[in-house]
Amino acid sequence: MIWDSQDENDSRIHSRIDWFDIKDYKEKLSPKPGVYLFADDQIDIKYIGKAGGKRMVVESDKDSVEKLFEVYSAIYRKKDFGATKVKALYTYRDSQALKLEGDLIRKYNPPNNGVDLLKS
C-alpha cells in the first residue's frame, strides 16, 4: 500500500524525517523514540518498525545483533527486502511508538512484517 502523508498528522508524532535513501540511515536518523518505515521508490510500504529510547540509531550495551540499533537490526533481518527508502516518525514516548507502529501495520499490512526473511 502506498504511504498516505495524512498519517503524519497523528498527534503522537512530534517530528519526522522525509523519505531518503535507505543506505544513508546512520547519518540521517536521530536517536529518539519513534517508528521507521521502509518503502520502495513508489513509496509502497514494505516494513514498519519501532524504536524506543535512543535505539533508532544508537547501539545498546548488548552484544547480540538483535539488540543493536533497530534500523540496522531490521536490515540485518532482511526486512528491507524490496525497499530503497526509509522515513522516521518521532514520537514523544516509547509507548506511543509501540501503539503507532501497531496502528500503521494494521493499516498498511506491509509484506515484510511478520515474515522471517532470514529463512526465505
Backbone as ProteinMPNN parsed JSONL, in Angstrom:
{"seq_chain_A": "MIWDSQDENDSRIHSRIDWFDIKDYKEKLSPKPGVYLFADDQIDIKYIGKAGGKRMVVESDKDSVEKLFEVYSAIYRKKDFGATKVKALYTYRDSQALKLEGDLIRKYNPPNNGVDLLKS", "coords_chain_A": {"N_chain_A": [[0.845, -1.178, 0.0], [0.529, 2.214, -0.771], [2.165, 4.952, 0.816], [0.364, 7.203, 2.841], [0.458, 10.487, 3.298], [-1.11, 11.845, 5.088], [-1.145, 10.39, 7.381], [0.922, 11.344, 8.848], [-0.011, 13.352, 10.401], [-0.758, 12.525, 12.851], [-1.344, 12.805, 16.331], [0.51, 11.727, 18.075], [2.952, 11.995, 16.934], [5.775, 14.008, 16.967], [7.786, 15.008, 15.384], [9.316, 14.524, 12.132], [11.152, 12.811, 9.558], [11.688, 13.261, 6.179], [11.35, 11.037, 3.325], [14.255, 9.196, 2.41], [17.279, 7.804, 0.93], [17.789, 4.456, 1.821], [20.332, 3.531, 2.44], [21.587, 5.617, 3.697], [20.84, 5.781, 6.339], [22.221, 5.822, 8.848], [23.41, 8.319, 9.023], [21.263, 10.081, 8.788], [19.113, 9.531, 10.572], [17.788, 10.131, 13.889], [18.584, 9.647, 17.382], [16.004, 8.919, 18.821], [12.786, 8.034, 20.248], [10.436, 6.297, 18.199], [8.842, 5.535, 15.018], [9.863, 3.75, 12.184], [9.856, 3.506, 8.647], [10.117, 1.39, 5.861], [10.269, 1.59, 2.35], [9.568, 1.219, -1.201], [10.673, 2.773, -4.323], [8.304, 3.912, -5.215], [7.064, 4.544, -2.934], [5.678, 2.522, -1.733], [4.805, 0.764, 1.023], [6.968, -1.411, 2.702], [7.92, -2.371, 5.129], [7.367, -1.822, 8.611], [8.678, -0.566, 11.517], [9.591, -0.109, 15.011], [11.258, 1.974, 17.41], [12.434, 2.332, 20.614], [13.393, 4.714, 23.149], [16.712, 5.627, 22.68], [17.295, 3.906, 20.672], [16.882, 3.968, 17.908], [19.078, 4.583, 16.277], [21.293, 4.211, 17.897], [23.575, 2.029, 19.42], [22.826, -0.591, 21.708], [23.853, -1.818, 24.977], [24.247, -4.481, 24.676], [25.625, -7.499, 23.196], [24.509, -8.953, 21.169], [23.359, -9.08, 17.789], [20.642, -8.631, 17.372], [20.035, -6.872, 19.38], [21.215, -4.531, 18.753], [21.156, -1.207, 17.314], [17.931, -0.392, 16.107], [17.18, 0.011, 13.328], [19.375, -0.971, 11.891], [19.269, -3.621, 12.784], [16.826, -4.438, 11.663], [17.455, -4.304, 8.937], [19.527, -6.172, 8.861], [18.012, -8.432, 9.378], [16.761, -8.674, 6.993], [14.464, -7.195, 6.507], [14.273, -5.093, 4.884], [13.796, -5.935, 2.343], [13.113, -5.365, -1.009], [12.891, -2.67, -0.544], [13.916, 0.761, -0.874], [13.921, 3.169, 0.3], [13.669, 5.073, 3.366], [11.906, 6.336, 6.201], [11.319, 8.343, 9.08], [9.219, 8.656, 11.903], [8.998, 10.495, 14.634], [8.174, 10.028, 18.008], [6.755, 11.171, 21.168], [7.078, 9.482, 23.337], [8.182, 6.113, 24.22], [6.031, 4.318, 24.496], [4.116, 5.444, 22.842], [5.301, 5.101, 20.371], [5.191, 2.327, 20.124], [2.385, 1.868, 20.02], [1.696, 3.431, 17.768], [3.171, 2.102, 15.789], [1.803, -0.396, 15.723], [-0.762, 0.443, 14.887], [-0.173, 1.479, 12.323], [0.868, -0.79, 11.035], [-1.416, -2.413, 10.976], [-2.988, -0.884, 9.229], [-1.436, -0.677, 6.805], [-0.421, -3.23, 6.309], [2.264, -4.356, 5.728], [4.403, -6.27, 3.545], [6.812, -7.333, 4.576], [6.613, -7.414, 7.308], [6.089, -9.612, 9.957], [7.096, -11.781, 8.603], [9.629, -14.166, 8.36], [12.355, -13.408, 6.925], [14.958, -14.239, 6.901], [14.907, -16.944, 6.759], [13.991, -17.402, 4.282]], "CA_chain_A": [[0.0, 0.0, 0.0], [1.285, 3.461, -0.895], [2.132, 5.793, 2.003], [-0.564, 8.326, 2.876], [1.107, 11.519, 4.119], [-2.039, 12.285, 6.137], [-0.812, 9.654, 8.602], [1.928, 12.12, 9.569], [-0.722, 14.325, 11.231], [-1.105, 11.846, 14.102], [-0.935, 13.614, 17.493], [1.645, 11.087, 18.759], [4.173, 12.338, 16.196], [6.199, 15.384, 17.217], [8.612, 15.433, 14.253], [9.503, 13.47, 11.147], [12.176, 12.984, 8.526], [11.15, 12.849, 4.887], [11.943, 9.845, 2.703], [15.625, 9.302, 1.903], [17.847, 6.505, 0.566], [17.948, 3.601, 2.985], [21.752, 3.367, 2.754], [22.04, 6.787, 4.454], [20.1, 5.846, 7.601], [23.07, 6.143, 10.004], [23.666, 9.766, 9.041], [20.037, 10.883, 8.744], [18.171, 9.273, 11.666], [18.137, 10.647, 15.211], [18.372, 8.69, 18.483], [14.76, 9.27, 19.512], [11.763, 7.007, 20.06], [9.564, 6.532, 17.056], [8.538, 4.495, 14.047], [10.545, 3.914, 10.902], [9.162, 2.821, 7.564], [10.867, 1.066, 4.651], [9.394, 1.616, 1.178], [10.257, 1.22, -2.488], [10.729, 4.098, -4.954], [6.945, 4.443, -5.367], [6.644, 4.717, -1.541], [4.854, 1.384, -1.339], [5.369, 0.374, 2.314], [7.469, -2.789, 2.757], [8.139, -2.774, 6.518], [7.197, -0.791, 9.632], [9.3, -0.952, 12.778], [9.607, 0.919, 16.049], [12.459, 2.055, 18.237], [12.238, 3.072, 21.848], [14.564, 5.415, 23.678], [17.678, 6.085, 21.673], [17.679, 2.742, 19.875], [16.687, 4.106, 16.459], [20.397, 4.519, 15.637], [22.356, 4.051, 18.877], [23.721, 0.65, 19.858], [22.601, -0.872, 23.121], [25.04, -2.384, 25.611], [24.245, -5.922, 24.438], [26.493, -7.931, 22.107], [23.724, -9.619, 20.143], [22.948, -8.235, 16.665], [19.242, -8.265, 17.537], [19.94, -5.818, 20.388], [21.836, -3.319, 18.246], [20.144, -0.234, 16.934], [16.776, -1.045, 15.488], [17.15, 0.032, 11.863], [20.384, -1.931, 11.462], [18.743, -4.951, 13.072], [15.798, -4.748, 10.65], [18.155, -4.554, 7.673], [20.221, -7.444, 9.066], [16.993, -9.483, 9.282], [16.246, -8.574, 5.624], [13.155, -6.545, 6.482], [14.344, -4.072, 3.843], [13.626, -6.576, 1.042], [12.292, -4.589, -1.933], [12.842, -1.264, -0.133], [15.03, 1.636, -1.23], [13.733, 4.417, 1.055], [13.287, 4.978, 4.778], [11.324, 7.545, 6.782], [11.131, 8.21, 10.524], [8.193, 9.451, 12.579], [9.434, 10.514, 16.025], [7.099, 10.186, 18.989], [7.158, 11.741, 22.448], [7.413, 8.408, 24.283], [8.286, 4.753, 23.7], [4.702, 3.7, 24.435], [3.431, 5.975, 21.665], [5.912, 4.45, 19.208], [4.638, 0.974, 20.071], [0.983, 1.948, 19.575], [1.682, 3.929, 16.395], [3.632, 1.005, 14.933], [0.702, -1.343, 15.57], [-1.819, 1.048, 14.071], [0.282, 1.579, 10.93], [0.965, -2.148, 10.486], [-2.787, -2.846, 10.657], [-3.478, -0.15, 8.062], [-0.659, -0.901, 5.581], [-0.146, -4.652, 6.149], [3.487, -4.469, 4.918], [4.754, -7.662, 3.269], [7.987, -7.803, 5.321], [6.272, -7.567, 8.724], [5.537, -10.924, 10.259], [7.71, -12.804, 7.751], [11.039, -14.405, 8.691], [13.05, -13.377, 5.639], [16.239, -14.934, 7.028], [14.68, -18.341, 6.4], [13.493, -17.448, 2.891]], "C_chain_A": [[0.892, 1.244, 0.0], [1.082, 4.33, 0.353], [1.17, 6.967, 1.819], [0.02, 9.369, 3.819], [0.182, 12.076, 5.2], [-1.769, 11.565, 7.459], [0.253, 10.368, 9.431], [1.299, 13.182, 10.47], [-1.165, 13.739, 12.566], [-0.544, 12.635, 15.29], [0.227, 13.002, 18.276], [2.979, 11.464, 18.138], [4.545, 13.79, 16.484], [7.132, 15.909, 16.132], [8.808, 14.243, 13.317], [10.678, 13.813, 10.252], [11.561, 12.479, 7.234], [11.907, 11.643, 4.336], [13.35, 10.147, 2.207], [16.136, 7.898, 1.61], [18.187, 5.702, 1.815], [19.423, 3.457, 3.388], [22.298, 4.511, 3.611], [21.437, 6.866, 5.856], [20.968, 6.246, 8.798], [23.303, 7.642, 10.145], [22.397, 10.597, 9.223], [19.119, 10.714, 9.952], [18.708, 9.787, 12.994], [17.85, 9.605, 16.286], [17.187, 9.08, 19.36], [13.786, 8.106, 19.382], [10.903, 7.334, 18.838], [9.37, 5.298, 16.208], [9.329, 4.799, 12.785], [9.842, 3.038, 9.873], [10.127, 2.59, 6.415], [9.875, 1.025, 3.499], [10.227, 1.536, -0.094], [10.201, 2.628, -3.088], [9.357, 4.729, -5.157], [6.309, 4.709, -4.0], [5.553, 3.706, -1.161], [5.519, 0.795, -0.086], [5.722, -1.118, 2.32], [7.632, -3.287, 4.191], [7.925, -1.565, 7.427], [7.78, -1.336, 10.923], [9.264, 0.194, 13.767], [10.937, 0.876, 16.777], [12.13, 2.881, 19.466], [13.523, 3.762, 22.263], [15.455, 5.939, 22.585], [18.028, 4.991, 20.676], [17.433, 2.86, 18.375], [18.039, 3.946, 15.756], [21.552, 4.334, 16.614], [22.389, 2.608, 19.352], [23.406, 0.526, 21.34], [23.876, -1.472, 23.698], [25.119, -3.893, 25.45], [25.149, -6.258, 23.248], [25.728, -8.548, 20.939], [23.294, -8.639, 19.052], [21.513, -7.765, 16.842], [19.055, -7.127, 18.533], [20.618, -4.535, 19.938], [20.748, -2.369, 17.763], [19.151, -0.832, 15.95], [16.798, -1.078, 13.965], [18.182, -0.946, 11.309], [19.86, -3.351, 11.647], [17.699, -5.363, 12.034], [16.444, -5.055, 9.303], [18.88, -5.896, 7.745], [19.252, -8.624, 8.911], [16.26, -9.467, 7.94], [14.843, -7.989, 5.546], [13.108, -5.427, 5.438], [14.156, -4.655, 2.438], [12.66, -5.77, 0.17], [12.229, -3.107, -1.621], [14.094, -0.512, -0.573], [15.023, 2.912, -0.392], [13.384, 4.108, 2.509], [12.788, 6.347, 5.23], [11.179, 7.291, 8.271], [10.048, 9.164, 11.0], [8.536, 9.394, 14.065], [8.274, 10.827, 16.956], [7.656, 10.778, 20.282], [7.666, 10.67, 23.41], [7.484, 7.059, 23.573], [6.912, 4.114, 23.523], [3.912, 4.201, 23.222], [3.99, 5.344, 20.388], [5.332, 3.05, 19.029], [3.213, 0.983, 19.528], [0.894, 2.415, 18.119], [2.131, 2.845, 15.423], [2.491, 0.016, 14.67], [-0.401, -0.812, 14.684], [-1.419, 1.105, 12.594], [0.413, 0.198, 10.284], [-0.432, -2.654, 10.114], [-3.302, -2.155, 9.397], [-2.769, -0.583, 6.774], [-0.368, -2.378, 5.287], [1.111, -4.891, 5.298], [3.922, -5.926, 4.734], [5.921, -8.194, 4.102], [7.761, -7.853, 6.835], [5.683, -8.96, 8.91], [6.077, -12.054, 9.414], [9.169, -12.943, 8.173], [11.813, -14.524, 7.384], [14.42, -14.039, 5.709], [16.113, -16.402, 6.625], [14.206, -18.508, 4.963], [14.612, -17.715, 1.912]], "O_chain_A": [[1.897, 1.292, 0.708], [-0.028, 4.43, 0.877], [1.165, 7.631, 0.783], [0.068, 9.145, 5.029], [0.655, 12.72, 6.136], [-2.12, 12.065, 8.527], [0.46, 10.028, 10.596], [2.01, 13.844, 11.226], [-1.873, 14.397, 13.327], [0.603, 13.082, 15.254], [0.865, 13.699, 19.066], [4.027, 11.27, 18.755], [3.739, 14.696, 16.275], [7.263, 17.122, 15.967], [8.505, 13.103, 13.669], [11.133, 14.956, 10.2], [10.98, 11.394, 7.198], [12.974, 11.284, 4.833], [13.608, 11.216, 1.655], [15.506, 6.912, 1.994], [18.8, 6.218, 2.75], [19.72, 3.278, 4.569], [23.374, 4.377, 4.194], [21.514, 7.913, 6.498], [20.486, 6.95, 9.685], [23.383, 8.166, 11.256], [22.456, 11.703, 9.758], [18.416, 11.653, 10.323], [19.919, 9.87, 13.201], [16.963, 8.769, 16.116], [17.357, 9.516, 20.499], [13.945, 7.271, 18.491], [10.682, 8.498, 18.502], [9.684, 4.179, 16.612], [9.45, 5.952, 12.371], [9.309, 1.976, 10.192], [10.872, 3.493, 6.036], [8.774, 0.495, 3.641], [11.437, 1.756, -0.07], [9.737, 3.564, -2.437], [9.251, 5.951, -5.261], [5.132, 5.062, -3.928], [4.645, 3.999, -0.383], [6.675, 0.374, -0.14], [4.895, -1.969, 1.992], [7.499, -4.483, 4.451], [8.255, -0.435, 7.066], [7.424, -2.427, 11.369], [8.945, 1.328, 13.411], [11.645, -0.13, 16.756], [11.61, 3.992, 19.363], [14.607, 3.429, 21.783], [14.996, 6.62, 21.668], [18.976, 5.145, 19.906], [17.75, 1.929, 17.634], [18.131, 3.246, 14.748], [22.705, 4.304, 16.182], [21.347, 2.027, 19.654], [23.689, 1.431, 22.125], [24.871, -1.618, 22.988], [25.993, -4.523, 26.045], [25.407, -5.406, 22.397], [26.263, -8.65, 19.835], [22.91, -7.507, 19.345], [21.191, -6.627, 16.502], [18.008, -6.479, 18.528], [20.6, -3.544, 20.667], [19.562, -2.696, 17.804], [19.49, -1.652, 15.096], [16.464, -2.102, 13.37], [17.895, -1.674, 10.359], [19.997, -4.187, 10.753], [17.69, -6.507, 11.58], [16.016, -5.975, 8.606], [18.847, -6.67, 6.788], [19.617, -9.674, 8.383], [15.259, -10.162, 7.767], [14.11, -8.271, 4.597], [12.043, -4.884, 5.144], [14.336, -3.946, 1.449], [11.522, -5.522, 0.567], [11.583, -2.353, -2.349], [15.186, -1.076, -0.636], [16.006, 3.652, -0.377], [12.876, 3.034, 2.833], [13.201, 7.379, 4.702], [10.942, 6.158, 8.689], [9.967, 10.313, 10.567], [8.38, 8.346, 14.691], [7.5, 11.757, 16.729], [8.87, 10.873, 20.464], [8.575, 10.918, 24.202], [6.933, 6.876, 22.488], [6.657, 3.447, 22.52], [3.124, 3.453, 22.645], [3.248, 5.083, 19.441], [5.021, 2.639, 17.911], [2.878, 0.178, 18.659], [0.12, 1.87, 17.332], [1.543, 2.685, 14.353], [2.245, -0.362, 13.525], [-0.919, -1.529, 13.828], [-2.232, 0.813, 11.717], [0.098, 0.038, 9.105], [-0.61, -3.257, 9.056], [-3.982, -2.781, 8.584], [-3.425, -0.829, 5.762], [-0.099, -2.737, 4.141], [1.036, -5.553, 4.263], [3.82, -6.726, 5.665], [6.009, -9.403, 4.314], [8.645, -8.296, 7.568], [4.874, -9.417, 8.102], [5.576, -13.176, 9.49], [9.868, -11.941, 8.325], [11.914, -15.607, 6.808], [14.99, -14.371, 4.67], [17.087, -17.025, 6.203], [14.039, -19.63, 4.486], [14.374, -17.786, 0.706]]}, "name": "protein", "num_of_chains": 1, "seq": "MIWDSQDENDSRIHSRIDWFDIKDYKEKLSPKPGVYLFADDQIDIKYIGKAGGKRMVVESDKDSVEKLFEVYSAIYRKKDFGATKVKALYTYRDSQALKLEGDLIRKYNPPNNGVDLLKS"}
